Amino acid sequence: MSTEVEVATTGIKVELPKAYDDIKDLIRIDRLPHIWCPGCGLGILLKLLARAIKNSGIPIEKHVIVTGIGCTGRIGGYLRLDAYHVTHGRAIPFAVGLKMANPELEVTVVGGDGDILAIGGNHFIHAARRNDDINVIIVNNFIYGMTGGQYSPTTPKGAKTTTSPYGHFENPFNVPLLAYAAGASYVARWSVLHQNELYQSLLEMFRVKGFAVIEVLSPCIIYTDRNAMGDAVDFMKVIKERSTIDHNANLADIDIDFSMKKIVLGNFVKRERPVSYG
Amino acid sequence: MPTVAELYKKDLDKLLKPGIHFLDGNTATAEGAVTAGCRFYAGYPITPSNEIAEYMSYRLPQVGGKFIQMEDEIASIAAVLGASAAGVKSMTATSGPGFSLMQENIGLGSMLEIPAVIVDVMRAGPSTGIPTLLGQGDILQAKYGSHGDYEIVAYLPANPQEAFDFTIKAFNTAEKYRVVAVVLSDQLVGHMYGKVRVPEFDEIEIVERPKPTVPPDQYLPYDSKYLVPPMAIAGTGYRVNNESLTHTDKGYPTTDKDASFKLVMRLVRKIRENEKEIAEWEEYLLDDAEYVIVSYGSTSGSVRRAIKVLRTQGYRVGLLRPKTAWPFPGWVVENLASRGVQKFITVEVNMGKMYHVVREFSRGVPVEHIPYAPGYIPDPDYVMSNVKKVIEG
């Protein structure tokens, strides 16, 4: 049975593909179409996250999504779950409060590179240090998309953005290394192209006791356009051709630079480390 | 309304016992919070509020609560809102610089309508000011510090007894109206020791947030048919989108002008339409007063002494002491102005904050401010000589 959906903005009725039948009760179908650009990777993540939540073995009503600001911050609003769309950068401490107040909740923060690593960077490292028992999905598209394409903490040196018209001067974060060094129990990096691996990683994240971080590389046409990298599909091709999977990679050696010659993916870290607040 | 005796039956032996205690204001605040049912505290060290965090770190585990020292004040208020969203009464305490950092998330608490209590033990400013000394400069910030339109409630304790009592009131008001409630204490109140009478547990009324009475499929998280909609707790199956963006009754982001206006109207109406129920004040020797001194918090003690002496010298002065800064009992000022008061004189440790609020309601009656901001409350002599100057012109 396929599901007929009325598109909120136009009133036109469309059929949801059968492939989404398993997650249709987890998506706020009355909010479609979503706001993301054609070519954006967030739709793929939304689907995989909904599927992973459905199959997590944890009751649906115990899942809570907390998001901050930015394109990625909109993901919670499309999931038919308890979701909190909060202030820029503050999703992690809000999530920490939820989890401490009710440890039965499975709390997942989803945020972009700007939200989690710039304005929210301090909260990220301290939650990792405490090994707070929450999940953090960082959708890294290398740029601030929603505000029009300014550089972010993961924008590679040399990249052109609306605030680095002569090429970016700064060094980007190596996200898995940062998460590991700060104390996360689980650290992985995947892309929205690696759907099976990412899906498995999301399931693993729900099983992990402690601070679990998945960096998800995701195309953004705001980024690719400005840097003459073609469209989102071209970006996906680069990821497909140049990425390697190495679960045992030396994390100090997996920076992603502007050339994207080397993209290392994997489930890098899974370690037993005490959780500060059970 | 249920009482502590009914709600916290199994914890009664762990609460501060009814009767007389000798406490500092900060500890009284913390004990008031515990009595009110606070079971989560997140904070960041800052003078002169530290005793509250230290005491809560010791006290909350005894009553099954949790304490965390966060990485900054922004994280602290965010964690407080998160914990309250999960159904646990929560608070933080801070002082000026930390209170400034919390402003954005006060807006978040107002928008998501999450009950929370912030204790601001005011110190001298601006900037880092004098951490160990007193100021009363955060009065306007408490109401206007975050952007956009919203309402908060703020209490002004003047001694340890009120620090205890008003913290309980702050939790009750926060829960009843689903707002952020602030206890605007100050350094002197925080560090002052005094008698605190804890009422019998069946005399302390406790308010809890309204709960949904309909099943999840009929529940609207921001149902505009209520002034204060029932609040679904995270993890209870209501599966709600709690939206910081301007939202519809359903919690979906919107730019629709009717929905936007309706939401903002409701956020302010829930306090403005209940201001007479919430606001509290004390009148001292006002019946025949020609000159009304408006003062609050620790400063009001010095003013009270000055008034006693001025009365013996024939000056018809009295005190209006707001116990809530917000909502401000403006109608009391209006009534006094209509009755023919000669002048209002504001005495507070700042360069004029509540002064502006009194002017708003003084109906043309002159309002004069006695500026004082050296990190201390003015002594009674200073108040007397300056009040005389104002009266004699």
Interface residues (C-beta under 8 A of the other chain):
Chain A: R28 R31 I60 E61 K62 V64 V66 G76 G77 R80 L81 D82 A83 Y84 H85 V86 T87 R90 I92 P93 F94 A95 V96 G97 L98 K99 M100 A101 N102 E104 L105 N122 H123 H126 Y277
Chain B: R39 F40 A42 K66 I68 M70 E71 D72 I74 A75 S76 A78 A79 V80 L81 G82 A83 S84 A85 A86 G87 V88 S90 E104 N105 G107 L108 L112 A232 A234 G235 T236 G237 Y238 R239 V240 N241 N242 E243 S244 L245 Y252 P253
